[in-house]
């Protein structure tokens, strides 16, 4: 990970959790669609981004207090800390 300004939540990540399937685990249950996917770095849940109608990853972070998610989009190498609103590339 590049040493830009990062928070403690991001600094504590030592290995990345990657998506098993490229689907939003919540949208798939209801037949909804998503725009992009994010993977929680605490529990490994893969959920939709804030550009998606349901914004499941933001809701997940608020509900569980899991702070950091990475982009689950192929070729993207970045993470976001919901708690501190910090972006970091890796």
Secondary structure, DSSP 4 states (H G I P E B T S, - for coil): ---SS--HHHHT--S----SSSS-TTHHHHT---S-EEEETTT--EEE-TTSSS-HHHHHHHHH---EEEE-STT--EEEETTTTEEEE-
